[in-house]
Each structure stands twice: as structure tokens, then as C-alpha cells.
Amino acid sequence: MQTTEAKGRPMAGHSKNYYRIIAIEEYARTLSSGDRFHIKDCCEFLNKRKAKGTNRVHKQSQTHTQQLAMLLKRIGWFSSLGNGIWVYEGGLK
């Protein structure tokens, strides 16, 4: 985390992946435990996700498959089976 030199505290702002993780949670709600999916399906869901209250594509949930794979691993609800196939193990209630 970067700090400002003058004040020595973290810079303003939130995690860059905050809205992507929210979108992944929305995608997880469409799955049941044990469901398999291709990472491109999840990526397409995030890239076409609409912002609340508007009909525009959400600006901060855009992603690509390499970044999405890192986020899916970090959340811990998904496991990779190889060749772009992932399985939802549950975890969202």
C-alpha cells in the first residue's frame, strides 16, 4: 500500500477489485454447489454486468480471464479443474 510522504498514512481510495468481487458474488448466486463452468462464461457475466439503476455496463467490473482466475482463487469458493474449467464449491449463503 502506498503512503503519502507528508502524512504517513494510506492514500485515499478502495481496493481496485472491490466491484469485481461483488460481481463474482452475483455470479455465484446463479450457481449451485458442484456446478462446473468455463472461466469465459464468468468473464462474460462480469463484462456485461449492468450498473444499478441504469442500463449502462458497470465501468469497474470489467476484467479478463487471467485477472479473473486470480480473483476466483483468492475468494476461495472456486477450484480450477484445468483448461479453463472451474467448479463452484459453495461458500455463499
DAGIVEN-V745232 format. One record per run of one state. SS is the DSSP state (hx for helix, st for strand, lp for the rest). FROM is the first residue (numbers start at 1). TO is the last residue. If there is no record, write none. Layout:
# DAGIVEN-V745232
SS&FROM&TO  SS&FROM&TO
This chain:
# DAGIVEN-V745232
lp&1&2  st&3&3  lp&4&9  st&10&10  lp&11&17  hx&18&29  lp&30&35  st&36&38  hx&39&48  lp&49&49  st&50&50  lp&51&56  st&57&57  lp&58&64  hx&65&75  lp&76&77  st&78&82  lp&83&84  st&85&88  lp&89&93
